[in-house]
Amino acid sequence: MTPSHTIAGEEPEHLTRAAPCRVQVDPLVALRAPDDPPWDVYLTGTVFLDIIFTGLDSAPVRGTESWARGMGSSPGGVANMAAALARLGLRTSLAAAFGDDHYGEYCWDALEQGEGIDLALSRTVPGWHSPVTVSMAYEGERTMVSHGHEPPPEEPAPDFPPRARAAVASLVPGTRASWIAQAARAGTRVFADVGWDDTGAWDLGGLPDLEHCEAFLPNAQEAMRYTGVDCPRAAARALTEYVPLAVVTLGSEGAYAVDRRTGETAEVPAIAVEALDPTGAGDVFVAGFVTGTLAGWPLADRLAFAGLTAALSVQEFGGSLSAPGWSEIGAWWRKVQSLPGQDRVALQRFAFLDGLVPEELDRVWPLRRAVPTIGFRRSG
């Protein structure tokens, strides 16, 4: 059942700087041992500079000038996933190429210093222009324009990735990434998502790295096209012939999962929220599910937590800007419990949060994380 109260995020007139919450939850604290891998999650991919314009009343009109009431900037692309994982308390390692321009410097600093993400396997590429995406949010939708040069000839992903409990991989139809097999053979649990297949083939045989993955997390349309069935739940069951755990997101209906190893299935409805910007919500969902899986939670709790983190993210603008941390999760949980008329059965679905969120994280929600410019000059 869905909580009966809709928690609506108010659209900000501007995106403002917010001091990060230094109190952190370690969801794996009870599992940590001296011989653990140094990283909880490893991932690799392309980092974009995202510039987000908000407060537009309508789509820009050709031949006119539009003014946005607010804007924010942040690392995007694979950085959305990396930031979401780090804010949930997972020790995150990212291998990516960064341009040697101001954009690349800004993104590197925001990820390393701002989010605590390890960039030891990343590199700065001389003369390479950082990819940029401009996103305009209006009427509950978004329009994006991107620009980028040819990527560096050498992949930033090392052939032998670092020891990590888990890795997140974005599968590309028709290609194989050697690091995925290397990670799986080293005992890393690989979680995979996939983008739209522009070739139109929708052939699971064209995803050769799927055989090395523990979990596959497509959306409903992707799952149905890959399996050739017209029901997303049936598609999830069909996918377990190729991967042990299939998780299919159902949009406003929530998510459904099937674990072939245990025979367990779970379905959790979505939380009703006022969505301002869906950018990065899929990445946040995956980050929440990975967190719960590594922590050893029951399948239904993992789905509920992933859905909650995604719901919190769509109430804010931007990709990595909107990824929630434990302060937002804790404040949401306190707030919904205090509201009258709540469905007690629905609230019970999230009772596992009681043992996770300490009282000192009960802060004002939502917190603004965006900064309005690329960076301010330091004075003094």
The 8 nearest C-alpha neighbors of each residue, nearest first, counted from 0:
[[1, 345, 268, 2, 344, 267, 342, 348],
 [0, 2, 345, 270, 3, 268, 269, 271],
 [3, 1, 345, 4, 342, 346, 341, 270],
 [2, 4, 341, 342, 1, 5, 340, 345],
 [5, 3, 2, 6, 341, 271, 335, 340],
 [4, 6, 272, 271, 7, 3, 273, 2],
 [7, 5, 272, 4, 8, 273, 271, 335],
 [6, 8, 273, 272, 5, 9, 314, 274],
 [7, 9, 314, 273, 10, 6, 315, 275],
 [8, 10, 11, 7, 314, 315, 275, 273],
 [9, 11, 8, 12, 275, 54, 315, 314],
 [12, 10, 13, 9, 14, 54, 69, 53],
 [11, 13, 68, 69, 54, 10, 14, 53],
 [14, 12, 69, 11, 68, 15, 70, 53],
 [13, 15, 369, 69, 70, 71, 371, 11],
 [14, 16, 370, 369, 13, 367, 371, 17],
 [15, 17, 370, 369, 368, 367, 18, 14],
 [18, 16, 368, 367, 19, 15, 369, 366],
 [17, 19, 20, 16, 368, 367, 21, 366],
 [20, 18, 21, 17, 368, 113, 366, 114],
 [19, 21, 22, 18, 326, 23, 324, 360],
 [20, 22, 23, 19, 18, 326, 360, 24],
 [23, 21, 20, 360, 24, 359, 326, 325],
 [24, 22, 21, 25, 88, 325, 20, 87],
 [23, 25, 88, 26, 325, 22, 87, 356],
 [24, 26, 88, 28, 27, 23, 89, 87],
 [27, 25, 28, 24, 294, 88, 290, 355],
 [28, 26, 30, 294, 25, 29, 31, 293],
 [27, 29, 25, 30, 31, 26, 24, 294],
 [28, 30, 27, 31, 26, 294, 32, 25],
 [31, 29, 27, 28, 32, 294, 26, 293],
 [30, 32, 28, 29, 27, 35, 33, 34],
 [31, 33, 35, 34, 30, 29, 28, 36],
 [34, 32, 35, 31, 36, 37, 30, 28],
 [35, 33, 32, 36, 31, 37, 162, 30],
 [34, 36, 32, 33, 37, 31, 164, 38],
 [37, 35, 163, 162, 38, 164, 34, 39],
 [36, 38, 35, 163, 162, 39, 90, 161],
 [39, 37, 163, 90, 36, 40, 91, 92],
 [38, 40, 164, 90, 163, 89, 165, 91],
 [41, 39, 165, 91, 166, 38, 163, 164],
 [40, 42, 166, 92, 91, 93, 163, 165],
 [43, 41, 93, 167, 166, 92, 94, 168],
 [42, 44, 94, 93, 95, 156, 77, 41],
 [43, 45, 77, 95, 46, 94, 42, 76],
 [44, 46, 77, 76, 95, 47, 96, 43],
 [45, 47, 76, 77, 75, 78, 74, 44],
 [48, 46, 75, 130, 76, 131, 74, 49],
 [47, 49, 131, 74, 75, 73, 132, 130],
 [50, 48, 132, 73, 75, 72, 74, 133],
 [49, 51, 72, 133, 71, 134, 132, 48],
 [50, 52, 134, 71, 70, 133, 135, 72],
 [51, 53, 70, 135, 69, 67, 134, 136],
 [54, 52, 69, 136, 55, 70, 67, 68],
 [53, 55, 68, 67, 69, 56, 12, 137],
 [56, 54, 67, 137, 57, 53, 136, 68],
 [55, 57, 137, 54, 138, 58, 67, 53],
 [58, 56, 55, 137, 59, 138, 60, 136],
 [57, 59, 60, 137, 56, 55, 135, 138],
 [58, 60, 65, 57, 61, 63, 64, 55],
 [61, 59, 63, 58, 62, 64, 65, 57],
 [62, 60, 63, 59, 64, 58, 65, 57],
 [61, 63, 60, 64, 59, 65, 58, 66],
 [64, 62, 61, 60, 65, 59, 66, 58],
 [63, 65, 66, 62, 59, 60, 61, 67],
 [66, 64, 59, 63, 67, 55, 60, 58],
 [65, 67, 68, 64, 55, 54, 69, 52],
 [68, 66, 55, 54, 69, 53, 52, 65],
 [67, 69, 54, 12, 13, 53, 66, 55],
 [70, 68, 13, 53, 67, 14, 54, 12],
 [69, 71, 52, 51, 371, 53, 14, 13],
 [70, 72, 371, 51, 370, 369, 14, 50],
 [71, 73, 50, 49, 51, 370, 372, 371],
 [72, 74, 49, 48, 75, 320, 319, 50],
 [73, 75, 48, 106, 78, 49, 47, 46],
 [76, 74, 47, 78, 49, 79, 48, 46],
 [75, 77, 46, 47, 78, 79, 45, 74],
 [76, 78, 79, 44, 46, 80, 45, 75],
 [77, 79, 81, 75, 76, 80, 74, 46],
 [80, 78, 319, 77, 75, 82, 318, 81],
 [81, 79, 282, 83, 78, 82, 77, 84],
 [80, 82, 78, 84, 83, 79, 85, 77],
 [81, 83, 85, 79, 84, 80, 319, 78],
 [82, 84, 80, 322, 86, 81, 85, 283],
 [85, 83, 286, 81, 87, 82, 86, 89],
 [84, 86, 89, 82, 88, 87, 83, 91],
 [85, 87, 324, 83, 88, 84, 82, 323],
 [88, 86, 84, 85, 324, 89, 325, 83],
 [87, 89, 25, 85, 86, 24, 90, 26],
 [88, 90, 85, 84, 39, 91, 87, 40],
 [91, 89, 39, 38, 85, 40, 88, 92],
 [90, 92, 40, 116, 89, 85, 38, 41],
 [93, 91, 117, 41, 116, 118, 40, 38],
 [92, 94, 42, 118, 43, 41, 117, 95],
 [95, 93, 121, 43, 120, 156, 155, 118],
 [96, 94, 121, 155, 44, 43, 45, 93],
 [95, 97, 122, 155, 121, 123, 124, 98],
 [98, 96, 123, 103, 124, 122, 129, 99],
 [97, 99, 103, 129, 127, 128, 124, 100],
 [98, 100, 125, 103, 123, 124, 126, 127],
 [101, 99, 103, 102, 98, 104, 128, 129],
 [102, 100, 104, 103, 105, 99, 98, 373],
 [103, 101, 105, 100, 104, 106, 129, 48],
 [102, 104, 98, 97, 106, 100, 105, 101],
 [103, 105, 101, 107, 102, 106, 108, 100],
 [104, 106, 102, 108, 103, 107, 101, 109],
 [107, 105, 109, 103, 74, 108, 104, 110],
 [108, 106, 104, 110, 105, 109, 111, 103],
 [107, 109, 111, 105, 112, 106, 110, 104],
 [110, 108, 113, 106, 107, 112, 111, 105],
 [111, 109, 114, 107, 113, 108, 116, 112],
 [110, 112, 116, 115, 108, 109, 114, 113],
 [113, 111, 108, 115, 109, 114, 110, 116],
 [112, 114, 109, 110, 111, 115, 108, 19],
 [113, 115, 110, 116, 111, 112, 82, 85],
 [116, 114, 111, 112, 113, 110, 117, 85],
 [115, 117, 111, 91, 114, 110, 92, 118],
 [116, 118, 92, 119, 93, 111, 91, 115],
 [119, 117, 121, 120, 93, 92, 116, 94],
 [118, 120, 121, 117, 94, 92, 93, 122],
 [121, 119, 94, 118, 122, 93, 95, 155],
 [122, 120, 94, 95, 118, 119, 96, 155],
 [123, 121, 96, 97, 124, 95, 120, 155],
 [122, 124, 97, 98, 99, 96, 125, 121],
 [125, 123, 98, 127, 99, 97, 126, 122],
 [126, 124, 99, 127, 123, 98, 100, 128],
 [125, 127, 99, 124, 128, 98, 100, 123],
 [128, 126, 98, 125, 124, 129, 99, 151],
 [127, 129, 98, 130, 148, 126, 100, 147],
 [128, 130, 98, 103, 102, 131, 127, 97],
 [131, 129, 147, 47, 146, 48, 128, 132],
 [132, 130, 48, 47, 146, 145, 49, 129],
 [133, 131, 145, 49, 144, 48, 50, 134],
 [132, 134, 50, 144, 143, 49, 51, 145],
 [135, 133, 143, 51, 142, 52, 50, 132],
 [136, 134, 52, 142, 141, 51, 53, 143],
 [135, 137, 141, 53, 140, 52, 134, 142],
 [136, 138, 55, 139, 140, 57, 56, 141],
 [139, 137, 140, 57, 56, 136, 141, 55],
 [138, 140, 275, 137, 276, 274, 136, 141],
 [141, 139, 138, 137, 136, 276, 142, 275],
 [142, 140, 136, 135, 137, 134, 143, 276],
 [141, 143, 135, 134, 136, 144, 140, 133],
 [144, 142, 134, 133, 135, 145, 141, 132],
 [143, 145, 133, 132, 134, 142, 146, 131],
 [146, 144, 132, 131, 133, 143, 147, 130],
 [147, 145, 131, 130, 132, 144, 148, 129],
 [146, 148, 130, 131, 129, 149, 145, 128],
 [149, 147, 150, 128, 130, 146, 127, 129],
 [148, 150, 151, 147, 152, 127, 128, 130],
 [151, 149, 148, 152, 127, 147, 153, 96],
 [150, 152, 153, 149, 154, 124, 127, 96],
 [153, 151, 150, 154, 149, 155, 124, 96],
 [154, 152, 151, 155, 150, 156, 96, 157],
 [153, 155, 156, 152, 151, 157, 96, 95],
 [156, 154, 95, 94, 96, 157, 153, 121],
 [155, 157, 154, 94, 43, 158, 95, 178],
 [158, 156, 159, 160, 155, 178, 154, 120],
 [159, 157, 178, 160, 177, 156, 181, 179],
 [158, 160, 157, 181, 178, 161, 182, 156],
 [161, 159, 157, 158, 182, 178, 162, 181],
 [162, 160, 163, 159, 41, 38, 182, 37],
 [163, 161, 36, 37, 38, 160, 164, 187],
 [164, 162, 38, 36, 39, 165, 40, 187],
 [163, 165, 39, 187, 40, 188, 36, 38],
 [166, 164, 188, 40, 187, 163, 189, 39],
 [167, 165, 41, 189, 40, 42, 190, 188],
 [166, 168, 190, 42, 191, 189, 41, 165],
 [167, 169, 191, 170, 190, 166, 192, 42],
 [170, 168, 192, 193, 191, 171, 167, 194],
 [169, 171, 193, 168, 192, 172, 191, 206],
 [170, 172, 174, 173, 169, 193, 206, 194],
 [173, 171, 205, 206, 174, 170, 196, 202],
 [172, 174, 205, 206, 171, 175, 207, 204],
 [175, 173, 172, 171, 176, 206, 207, 205],
 [174, 176, 208, 177, 207, 173, 206, 171],
 [177, 175, 178, 179, 174, 208, 180, 170],
 [176, 178, 179, 180, 175, 158, 181, 208],
 [177, 179, 181, 158, 176, 180, 182, 159],
 [180, 178, 182, 181, 177, 176, 183, 208],
 [181, 179, 183, 182, 178, 177, 211, 184],
 [182, 180, 178, 184, 179, 183, 159, 185],
 [183, 181, 185, 179, 187, 180, 184, 178],
 [184, 182, 187, 180, 186, 185, 181, 211],
 [183, 185, 181, 186, 182, 180, 187, 211],
 [184, 186, 182, 183, 187, 181, 162, 180],
 [187, 185, 183, 184, 188, 182, 164, 163],
 [186, 188, 183, 165, 164, 182, 185, 163],
 [187, 189, 165, 213, 166, 164, 183, 186],
 [188, 190, 212, 166, 213, 165, 167, 187],
 [191, 189, 214, 167, 212, 213, 215, 166],
 [192, 190, 168, 215, 169, 167, 216, 214],
 [191, 193, 216, 169, 217, 215, 170, 168],
 [194, 192, 170, 169, 217, 171, 191, 195],
 [195, 193, 196, 192, 171, 170, 169, 221],
 [194, 196, 197, 193, 221, 199, 198, 201],
 [197, 195, 198, 199, 201, 194, 172, 200],
 [196, 198, 199, 195, 200, 194, 172, 201],
 [199, 197, 196, 200, 201, 172, 195, 173],
 [198, 200, 197, 196, 201, 202, 195, 224],
 [201, 199, 202, 198, 196, 197, 205, 225],
 [202, 200, 225, 199, 224, 196, 203, 198],
 [201, 203, 204, 205, 200, 225, 206, 172],
 [202, 204, 205, 206, 225, 201, 207, 226],
 [205, 203, 202, 206, 207, 173, 201, 172],
 [204, 206, 173, 203, 172, 202, 207, 174],
 [205, 207, 204, 203, 172, 208, 209, 173],
 [208, 206, 209, 205, 204, 175, 210, 174],
 [209, 207, 210, 211, 206, 175, 179, 212],
 [208, 210, 212, 211, 207, 206, 242, 241],
 [209, 211, 208, 212, 207, 242, 241, 213],
 [212, 210, 209, 208, 180, 183, 213, 179],
 [213, 211, 189, 209, 214, 210, 190, 242],
 [212, 214, 189, 243, 190, 188, 242, 244],
 [213, 215, 244, 190, 212, 245, 191, 242],
 [214, 216, 191, 245, 192, 190, 246, 217],
 [215, 217, 246, 192, 247, 245, 191, 214],
 [218, 216, 247, 192, 222, 221, 193, 215],
 [217, 219, 248, 247, 221, 220, 222, 249],
 [218, 220, 222, 231, 249, 221, 247, 248],
 [221, 219, 223, 222, 218, 224, 231, 217],
 [220, 222, 224, 218, 219, 223, 217, 225],
 [221, 223, 219, 225, 220, 224, 234, 217],
 [224, 222, 228, 226, 220, 234, 225, 221],
 [223, 225, 227, 221, 226, 222, 201, 220],
 [224, 226, 201, 222, 223, 227, 202, 203],
 [227, 225, 223, 224, 228, 234, 222, 237],
 [226, 228, 224, 223, 225, 229, 234, 222],
 [229, 227, 223, 226, 230, 234, 233, 224],
 [228, 230, 223, 231, 227, 234, 233, 224],
 [229, 231, 233, 232, 228, 234, 223, 219],
 [232, 230, 234, 219, 233, 223, 235, 222],
 [233, 231, 235, 234, 230, 236, 255, 247],
 [232, 234, 236, 230, 235, 231, 237, 228],
 [233, 235, 231, 237, 232, 236, 223, 222],
 [236, 234, 232, 238, 233, 237, 245, 247],
 [235, 237, 233, 234, 238, 239, 257, 232],
 [238, 236, 234, 235, 239, 240, 233, 226],
 [239, 237, 235, 240, 236, 241, 234, 245],
 [238, 240, 242, 241, 243, 237, 236, 259],
 [239, 241, 238, 237, 242, 243, 236, 259],
 [240, 242, 239, 238, 210, 243, 209, 237],
 [241, 243, 239, 244, 240, 213, 214, 238],
 [244, 242, 259, 239, 213, 258, 214, 260],
 [245, 243, 258, 214, 242, 257, 239, 259],
 [246, 244, 215, 257, 235, 256, 214, 239],
 [247, 245, 256, 216, 255, 215, 235, 248],
 [246, 248, 218, 255, 217, 216, 254, 219],
 [247, 249, 254, 218, 219, 250, 253, 255],
 [250, 248, 253, 254, 252, 219, 251, 247],
 [249, 251, 252, 253, 248, 254, 269, 219],
 [250, 252, 253, 269, 249, 268, 271, 270],
 [253, 251, 249, 250, 268, 269, 254, 267],
 [254, 252, 269, 268, 249, 267, 251, 250],
 [253, 255, 248, 249, 267, 247, 266, 268],
 [254, 256, 266, 247, 265, 246, 248, 232],
 [257, 255, 246, 265, 264, 245, 247, 266],
 [256, 258, 264, 245, 244, 263, 236, 259],
 [257, 259, 244, 263, 260, 262, 261, 243],
 [260, 258, 262, 243, 261, 239, 244, 257],
 [259, 261, 258, 262, 243, 244, 263, 257],
 [260, 262, 263, 259, 258, 264, 257, 243],
 [263, 261, 259, 258, 260, 264, 257, 244],
 [264, 262, 261, 258, 257, 265, 259, 260],
 [265, 263, 257, 256, 258, 262, 266, 255],
 [266, 264, 256, 299, 255, 298, 257, 267],
 [265, 267, 255, 254, 256, 268, 299, 264],
 [266, 268, 253, 254, 303, 302, 269, 255],
 [269, 267, 253, 252, 1, 0, 254, 270],
 [268, 270, 253, 252, 251, 271, 306, 267],
 [271, 269, 1, 272, 310, 2, 268, 307],
 [270, 272, 5, 269, 273, 1, 2, 6],
 [273, 271, 5, 6, 7, 274, 270, 310],
 [272, 274, 7, 314, 8, 275, 6, 271],
 [273, 275, 314, 313, 276, 272, 139, 277],
 [274, 276, 314, 139, 313, 315, 273, 316],
 [275, 277, 313, 316, 278, 274, 315, 139],
 [278, 276, 313, 280, 279, 275, 274, 312],
 [279, 277, 318, 276, 280, 317, 313, 316],
 [278, 280, 318, 282, 281, 79, 277, 283],
 [281, 279, 309, 283, 282, 277, 278, 284],
 [282, 280, 284, 283, 279, 285, 309, 278],
 [281, 283, 80, 285, 279, 280, 284, 286],
 [282, 284, 286, 280, 309, 281, 285, 83],
 [285, 283, 305, 281, 309, 287, 282, 286],
 [284, 286, 288, 282, 287, 283, 289, 281],
 [287, 285, 283, 289, 84, 284, 288, 83],
 [288, 286, 305, 290, 284, 285, 289, 304],
 [287, 289, 305, 285, 291, 301, 290, 286],
 [288, 290, 292, 286, 287, 291, 285, 293],
 [291, 289, 287, 288, 293, 292, 286, 294],
 [290, 292, 301, 294, 288, 296, 289, 293],
 [293, 291, 289, 295, 294, 290, 296, 288],
 [292, 294, 290, 295, 291, 289, 27, 164],
 [293, 295, 291, 292, 27, 296, 290, 26],
 [296, 294, 292, 293, 291, 297, 290, 298],
 [295, 297, 291, 294, 292, 301, 300, 298],
 [298, 296, 300, 299, 301, 295, 292, 291],
 [297, 299, 301, 300, 302, 296, 265, 264],
 [298, 300, 302, 265, 301, 297, 303, 266],
 [301, 299, 303, 297, 302, 298, 304, 296],
 [300, 302, 291, 298, 304, 288, 299, 303],
 [303, 301, 299, 305, 300, 304, 306, 288],
 [302, 304, 300, 306, 301, 305, 267, 307],
 [303, 305, 307, 301, 306, 302, 287, 300],
 [306, 304, 287, 284, 288, 302, 308, 307],
 [305, 307, 303, 309, 304, 308, 284, 310],
 [308, 306, 304, 310, 309, 305, 303, 311],
 [307, 309, 311, 305, 310, 306, 304, 312],
 [308, 310, 280, 312, 284, 306, 283, 307],
 [311, 309, 307, 312, 308, 313, 306, 270],
 [310, 312, 308, 309, 314, 313, 307, 323],
 [311, 313, 321, 309, 322, 310, 314, 315],
 [314, 312, 277, 274, 276, 315, 310, 311],
 [313, 315, 274, 8, 275, 312, 311, 273],
 [316, 314, 321, 313, 312, 275, 276, 317],
 [317, 315, 276, 321, 275, 320, 314, 318],
 [316, 318, 320, 321, 278, 51, 319, 315],
 [319, 317, 279, 278, 320, 79, 321, 75],
 [318, 320, 79, 322, 321, 82, 75, 317],
 [321, 319, 317, 318, 369, 322, 368, 73],
 [320, 322, 312, 315, 319, 318, 317, 316],
 [323, 321, 83, 312, 319, 320, 283, 324],
 [324, 322, 327, 312, 321, 308, 311, 86],
 [325, 323, 86, 326, 87, 327, 328, 322],
 [324, 326, 328, 327, 329, 87, 24, 323],
 [325, 327, 360, 329, 324, 328, 330, 362],
 [328, 326, 330, 325, 329, 324, 364, 323],
 [329, 327, 325, 331, 326, 330, 332, 324],
 [330, 328, 332, 326, 331, 327, 356, 361],
 [329, 331, 361, 327, 333, 332, 328, 362],
 [332, 330, 334, 328, 329, 333, 327, 335],
 [331, 333, 329, 330, 334, 335, 328, 336],
 [334, 332, 330, 336, 331, 335, 329, 337],
 [333, 335, 331, 337, 336, 332, 330, 338],
 [336, 334, 338, 337, 332, 333, 331, 341],
 [335, 337, 333, 334, 338, 332, 346, 341],
 [338, 336, 334, 335, 333, 339, 341, 332],
 [337, 339, 335, 336, 341, 334, 340, 4],
 [340, 338, 341, 337, 336, 335, 4, 342],
 [341, 339, 342, 338, 3, 4, 343, 337],
 [340, 342, 3, 339, 343, 4, 2, 338],
 [341, 343, 345, 344, 2, 3, 346, 340],
 [344, 342, 346, 345, 341, 347, 2, 340],
 [345, 343, 347, 346, 342, 348, 0, 2],
 [344, 346, 2, 0, 342, 343, 347, 348],
 [347, 345, 343, 348, 344, 349, 342, 2],
 [346, 348, 350, 344, 349, 345, 343, 351],
 [347, 349, 346, 345, 350, 344, 303, 300],
 [350, 348, 347, 351, 346, 352, 303, 300],
 [349, 351, 347, 352, 353, 348, 346, 354],
 [350, 352, 349, 353, 354, 355, 300, 348],
 [353, 351, 355, 350, 354, 349, 356, 332],
 [354, 352, 351, 355, 350, 356, 357, 349],
 [353, 355, 352, 351, 356, 357, 350, 26],
 [354, 356, 352, 353, 357, 351, 26, 24],
 [355, 357, 329, 353, 352, 354, 358, 360],
 [358, 356, 359, 360, 355, 361, 329, 354],
 [357, 359, 360, 361, 356, 329, 362, 330],
 [360, 358, 361, 357, 362, 22, 356, 326],
 [361, 359, 326, 358, 362, 357, 329, 356],
 [360, 362, 330, 358, 359, 329, 326, 363],
 [363, 361, 330, 360, 364, 326, 327, 359],
 [362, 364, 365, 330, 366, 361, 327, 326],
 [365, 363, 366, 327, 330, 362, 331, 326],
 [364, 366, 327, 363, 367, 8, 330, 315],
 [365, 367, 364, 368, 363, 327, 17, 326],
 [368, 366, 17, 369, 15, 365, 16, 14],
 [369, 367, 17, 16, 320, 366, 370, 15],
 [370, 368, 71, 16, 15, 14, 320, 367],
 [369, 371, 16, 71, 15, 372, 72, 14],
 [370, 372, 71, 70, 14, 72, 15, 369],
 [373, 371, 374, 370, 72, 71, 375, 70],
 [374, 372, 72, 105, 371, 375, 102, 370],
 [373, 375, 372, 376, 105, 370, 371, 377],
 [376, 374, 377, 373, 372, 378, 371, 370],
 [375, 377, 378, 374, 379, 373, 372, 105],
 [376, 378, 375, 379, 374, 373, 372, 105],
 [379, 377, 376, 375, 374, 373, 372, 16],
 [378, 377, 376, 375, 374, 373, 372, 108]]
